[in-house]
Amino acid sequence: MDEQSERNIKKGKKLVFLGFVTIGILFLMYGRYQDPELLTPDAIDTIGRIAYGFYITMIASFGIISLGMYRYHKGKVQGNGKDLSTIIALVTWNSKSRKIFITVFIAYGVFFSLVSGTLVYQPEISFSYHYGATIPSGFVAPCCGDIGYMPKVIVYLTDNIGLQVIPINLVLQIIVSYLVGLNASIAVNAYTISRKGRGASTIGAATGLFIACPTCAGSFMSVFIGTASGIALSVALTELQTLFIAISIPVLLITPYVMAKKLRNKDGSCKINEGSK
């Protein structure tokens, strides 16, 4: 491995780590402002300004993470090693895989938004009539809630369609959508992988749908199994939220390495022609 590729890999890891640590610290720091008893009119204005800074910092953190992932990916391709991470990088570096990744990332993100309640469609409710909302409009709700669930961004796009952005949902949505897109781009190339490998990826993607908001997932299920049963399921899913996260994200992380083994020759090189762009 040459010096340039090694430098890209190390720099990429540092940027990814910095981005996630910043988001974690951001959540913890903002949680200090969520005590309703300490709120005064002046404090609410201050927290509102902090809320805007919260999202600016979080978006910047995701930019840092994206840059870190790109540098790490590029370094692995340049190094052209024989480890599984390099196989994954080589398989997903060509233009076909990038197009698949982007398509799946966006499509899954939209679907995740619908299931988690980020994208809200309520045909039976008029936002302007019931909530007195101006259409279109949006605002940041700075208080009050648990760590990771505030500040919320509320956007009224039409009289029946809106957005409810919750920080932890947004973070999980981006992470899971990225992993699903990565799995899909590898799977398209890995035509020889076993049925078990594909199943693992499918399980991870399906479970990931319920990470951000199990309560919303229960409401979604109530459409098919009845309101009363849906409420019971919603409560059960809320209690099992940690389990859903524990199952889906590790599966989505492990599956690329399982598929990469199917794409590695006996000498450790990649079966996919890295020259095809």
C-alpha positions as CSV (number, residue, x, y, z in Angstrom):
1,M,0.0,0.0,0.0
2,D,1.5,3.3,-1.0
3,E,1.8,6.4,1.2
4,Q,-1.0,8.4,-0.4
5,S,-3.6,5.6,-0.1
6,E,-2.6,5.0,3.5
7,R,-2.9,8.7,4.3
8,N,-6.4,8.8,2.7
9,I,-7.5,5.8,4.8
10,K,-6.2,7.2,8.1
11,K,-7.6,10.7,7.3
12,G,-11.0,9.1,6.3
13,K,-11.3,7.2,9.6
14,K,-10.5,10.3,11.6
15,L,-13.1,12.4,9.8
16,V,-15.8,9.7,10.2
17,F,-15.0,9.4,13.9
18,L,-15.0,13.2,14.4
19,G,-18.3,13.5,12.7
20,F,-20.1,10.9,14.8
21,V,-18.5,12.1,18.1
22,T,-19.7,15.7,17.3
23,I,-23.2,14.5,16.7
24,G,-23.2,12.5,20.0
25,I,-21.9,15.5,21.9
26,L,-24.5,17.7,20.2
27,F,-27.3,15.5,21.4
28,L,-26.0,15.5,25.0
29,M,-25.4,19.2,25.1
30,Y,-28.8,20.1,23.7
31,G,-30.5,17.7,26.2
32,R,-29.4,20.1,29.0
33,Y,-31.9,22.7,27.7
34,Q,-35.0,20.4,27.9
35,D,-36.2,21.0,31.4
36,P,-39.6,22.8,31.2
37,E,-39.2,24.2,34.8
38,L,-36.2,26.3,33.8
39,L,-37.9,27.9,30.8
40,T,-38.6,31.6,30.7
41,P,-39.7,33.7,27.7
42,D,-36.1,34.9,27.3
43,A,-34.7,31.3,27.7
44,I,-37.1,30.1,24.9
45,D,-35.7,32.7,22.5
46,T,-32.1,31.6,23.4
47,I,-32.9,27.9,23.0
48,G,-34.6,28.7,19.7
49,R,-31.3,30.2,18.4
50,I,-29.4,27.2,19.8
51,A,-31.8,24.9,17.9
52,Y,-30.8,26.4,14.6
53,G,-27.2,26.0,15.5
54,F,-27.9,22.4,16.4
55,Y,-29.1,21.6,12.9
56,I,-26.3,23.6,11.2
57,T,-23.7,21.7,13.2
58,M,-25.4,18.3,12.6
59,I,-25.5,18.9,8.8
60,A,-21.8,20.0,8.9
61,S,-21.0,16.8,10.8
62,F,-22.7,14.6,8.2
63,G,-20.6,16.5,5.6
64,I,-17.5,15.6,7.5
65,I,-18.6,12.0,7.7
66,S,-19.3,11.9,4.0
67,L,-15.9,13.3,3.2
68,G,-14.3,10.8,5.5
69,M,-16.1,7.9,3.9
70,Y,-15.0,9.1,0.5
71,R,-11.4,9.4,1.4
72,Y,-11.4,6.0,3.1
73,H,-13.1,4.4,0.1
74,K,-10.7,6.0,-2.3
75,G,-7.7,5.0,-0.2
76,K,-8.8,1.4,-0.2
77,V,-9.2,1.4,-4.0
78,Q,-5.8,3.1,-4.5
79,G,-4.1,0.6,-2.1
80,N,-5.6,-2.3,-4.0
81,G,-5.1,-4.7,-1.1
82,K,-6.6,-8.1,-0.6
83,D,-8.7,-7.6,2.6
84,L,-12.5,-7.7,2.6
85,S,-12.8,-3.9,3.0
86,T,-10.8,-3.4,-0.2
87,I,-13.0,-5.9,-2.0
88,I,-16.1,-3.9,-1.0
89,A,-14.4,-0.7,-2.1
90,L,-13.4,-2.1,-5.5
91,V,-16.9,-3.5,-6.1
92,T,-18.7,-0.3,-5.3
93,W,-16.2,2.2,-6.9
94,N,-17.5,1.8,-10.5
95,S,-20.2,4.1,-12.0
96,K,-22.8,1.4,-12.2
97,S,-22.5,0.6,-8.5
98,R,-22.6,4.3,-7.6
99,K,-25.8,4.8,-9.6
100,I,-27.4,1.8,-7.8
101,F,-26.3,3.1,-4.4
102,I,-27.7,6.6,-5.0
103,T,-31.0,5.3,-6.3
104,V,-31.5,2.8,-3.5
105,F,-30.3,5.4,-0.9
106,I,-32.9,7.9,-2.0
107,A,-35.7,5.4,-2.5
108,Y,-35.2,3.7,0.8
109,G,-34.8,7.1,2.5
110,V,-38.2,8.2,1.2
111,F,-39.8,4.9,2.3
112,F,-38.2,5.1,5.7
113,S,-39.6,8.7,6.0
114,L,-43.1,7.5,5.4
115,V,-42.8,4.6,7.9
116,S,-41.1,6.6,10.6
117,G,-43.5,9.6,10.4
118,T,-40.9,12.0,9.1
119,L,-43.0,12.5,5.9
120,V,-46.6,13.1,7.1
121,Y,-49.6,12.6,5.0
122,Q,-53.0,13.2,6.7
123,P,-55.8,13.5,4.2
124,E,-58.5,13.7,6.9
125,I,-56.9,16.7,8.6
126,S,-56.5,20.3,7.2
127,F,-53.3,21.8,8.7
128,S,-54.5,25.3,8.1
129,Y,-57.9,24.7,9.7
130,H,-57.0,22.4,12.6
131,Y,-53.6,23.8,13.5
132,G,-53.9,27.4,12.1
133,A,-50.8,26.8,10.0
134,T,-49.8,29.0,7.1
135,I,-49.3,27.0,3.9
136,P,-46.5,26.6,3.1
137,S,-44.5,27.3,6.2
138,G,-42.1,25.8,8.7
139,F,-40.6,26.3,12.1
140,V,-38.2,24.8,14.7
141,A,-39.8,23.5,17.9
142,P,-36.9,23.9,20.4
143,C,-38.4,22.3,23.5
144,C,-39.2,19.9,25.2
145,G,-38.4,16.2,24.9
146,D,-36.0,13.4,25.5
147,I,-32.4,13.5,24.3
148,G,-32.3,12.9,20.5
149,Y,-35.9,13.9,20.0
150,M,-35.5,17.6,20.1
151,P,-35.3,20.1,18.5
152,K,-38.0,19.2,15.9
153,V,-38.4,20.8,12.6
154,I,-42.1,21.1,11.5
155,V,-42.8,22.0,7.8
156,Y,-46.2,22.3,6.3
157,L,-45.8,21.7,2.5
158,T,-49.5,21.5,1.6
159,D,-52.7,21.4,3.6
160,N,-52.3,17.6,4.1
161,I,-48.6,16.9,3.6
162,G,-45.8,17.9,6.0
163,L,-42.5,17.0,7.5
164,Q,-41.7,16.3,11.1
165,V,-37.9,16.0,11.4
166,I,-36.7,14.5,14.6
167,P,-32.9,14.5,15.1
168,I,-32.4,10.8,16.1
169,N,-34.8,9.7,13.3
170,L,-32.8,11.7,10.8
171,V,-29.5,10.2,12.0
172,L,-30.8,6.6,11.9
173,Q,-32.5,7.2,8.6
174,I,-29.3,8.3,6.9
175,I,-27.2,5.5,8.5
176,V,-29.7,2.7,7.6
177,S,-30.3,4.1,4.1
178,Y,-26.6,4.3,3.5
179,L,-26.1,0.7,4.6
180,V,-29.0,-0.5,2.5
181,G,-27.7,1.3,-0.5
182,L,-24.2,-0.2,0.1
183,N,-25.7,-3.7,0.4
184,A,-27.7,-3.3,-2.8
185,S,-24.8,-2.0,-4.9
186,I,-22.7,-5.0,-3.8
187,A,-25.5,-7.5,-4.3
188,V,-26.0,-6.4,-7.9
189,N,-22.4,-7.4,-8.7
190,A,-22.3,-10.4,-6.4
191,Y,-24.4,-12.6,-8.7
192,T,-22.8,-15.8,-7.2
193,I,-23.6,-15.1,-3.5
194,S,-25.7,-17.7,-1.7
195,R,-29.4,-17.4,-0.9
196,K,-28.4,-17.1,2.8
197,G,-26.3,-14.0,2.1
198,R,-29.2,-12.3,0.2
199,G,-31.6,-13.2,3.0
200,A,-29.4,-11.6,5.6
201,S,-29.4,-8.3,3.6
202,T,-33.1,-8.4,3.2
203,I,-33.7,-9.0,6.9
204,G,-31.5,-6.1,7.8
205,A,-33.3,-3.8,5.4
206,A,-36.7,-4.8,6.5
207,T,-35.8,-4.5,10.2
208,G,-34.2,-1.1,9.6
209,L,-37.6,0.3,8.6
210,F,-38.7,0.0,12.2
211,I,-35.7,1.6,13.9
212,A,-36.6,5.3,13.8
213,C,-40.1,5.2,15.3
214,P,-41.6,1.9,16.4
215,T,-44.7,3.7,17.5
216,C,-45.2,5.0,13.9
217,A,-44.5,1.5,12.7
218,G,-47.3,0.2,14.9
219,S,-49.6,2.8,13.5
220,F,-48.6,1.8,10.0
221,M,-49.4,-1.8,10.8
222,S,-52.8,-0.9,12.3
223,V,-54.0,-0.1,8.8
224,F,-53.7,-3.8,8.0
225,I,-54.6,-5.5,11.3
226,G,-57.1,-3.2,12.9
227,T,-56.8,-0.2,15.2
228,A,-56.9,-2.0,18.5
229,S,-54.3,-4.6,17.5
230,G,-52.2,-1.8,16.0
231,I,-52.1,0.1,19.3
232,A,-51.0,-3.0,21.1
233,L,-48.4,-3.7,18.5
234,S,-47.2,-0.1,18.7
235,V,-46.6,-0.4,22.5
236,A,-44.8,-3.7,22.0
237,L,-42.6,-2.3,19.3
238,T,-41.7,0.7,21.4
239,E,-40.5,-1.6,24.2
240,L,-38.4,-3.5,21.6
241,Q,-36.9,-0.5,19.9
242,T,-33.4,-1.3,21.2
243,L,-33.8,-4.8,19.8
244,F,-34.7,-3.6,16.4
245,I,-31.6,-1.3,16.3
246,A,-29.4,-4.2,17.6
247,I,-30.6,-6.5,14.9
248,S,-30.8,-4.3,11.8
249,I,-27.7,-2.2,11.9
250,P,-25.2,-5.0,12.7
251,V,-26.8,-7.2,10.0
252,L,-26.4,-4.4,7.5
253,L,-22.8,-3.9,8.6
254,I,-21.9,-7.6,8.4
255,T,-23.6,-8.5,5.2
256,P,-21.2,-6.6,2.8
257,Y,-18.3,-8.6,4.3
258,V,-20.3,-11.9,3.8
259,M,-20.9,-10.9,0.1
260,A,-17.3,-9.7,-0.3
261,K,-16.1,-13.2,0.5
262,K,-18.1,-14.5,-2.5
263,L,-16.3,-12.0,-4.6
264,R,-12.7,-12.8,-3.6
265,N,-10.5,-15.1,-5.5
266,K,-8.3,-17.7,-3.7
267,D,-5.3,-15.4,-4.0
268,G,-7.3,-12.6,-2.3
269,S,-7.9,-10.5,-5.4
270,C,-11.4,-9.3,-6.4
271,K,-13.4,-11.3,-9.0
272,I,-15.1,-8.1,-10.3
273,N,-13.1,-6.3,-12.9
274,E,-12.1,-3.1,-11.2
275,G,-11.3,-1.5,-14.5
276,S,-14.9,-1.5,-15.6
277,K,-16.2,2.0,-14.8
